[in-house]
Amino acid sequence: MRLTLMAAAIMLVSVQANASIEQQLTQCAATADKLDRLICYDKLAESVKGVTPTLASTQVAPATVATVAAPTAVAVAATTPQAPAANIVDDFGMEAKRVQENTVDKIYLEVQSITEDPYGAIKVTFTNGQVWKQTDGRKFNLKQGEKVYIEKAALGSFLMGTDERNAKARVKRLN
């Protein structure tokens, strides 16, 4: 019975300590100056280090302290009133998607002229002025005036093909 009362008292003290830590965290987060905010967090960390040994000396299991502290930390992160920080957290990992949303994956062009190098790779000039060169060793036949597409492929490369046939050639843009 005595041990149960002692454990309940310790839990009550730790919950109150976590509530004050939440308040201090929100105060630190509200600080506008970066250096002052860092100093505030450092002071809070030092005060938490000072509280942790006293809880350990009263023979509270570390698992109970961790289970009480973890949900409050999550709640603090979710309830901070910082709009710019919330946007940063919400946008984390979405940079590549945002870049992909603003790009074109496939374009259609009309062939103006075709030249072939000694190795059989073709150099195609399109009616809009773009010049593309074949980089793989496959034979790829094109005719002047034919409509082709160039699409993005893996690792920043490009493929040129036509809708009439299934063959594609790896190309790179020269100008």
Order of alpha helices (4+ residues) and beta strands (2+ residues): alpha-alpha-alpha-alpha-alpha-beta-beta-beta-beta-beta-beta
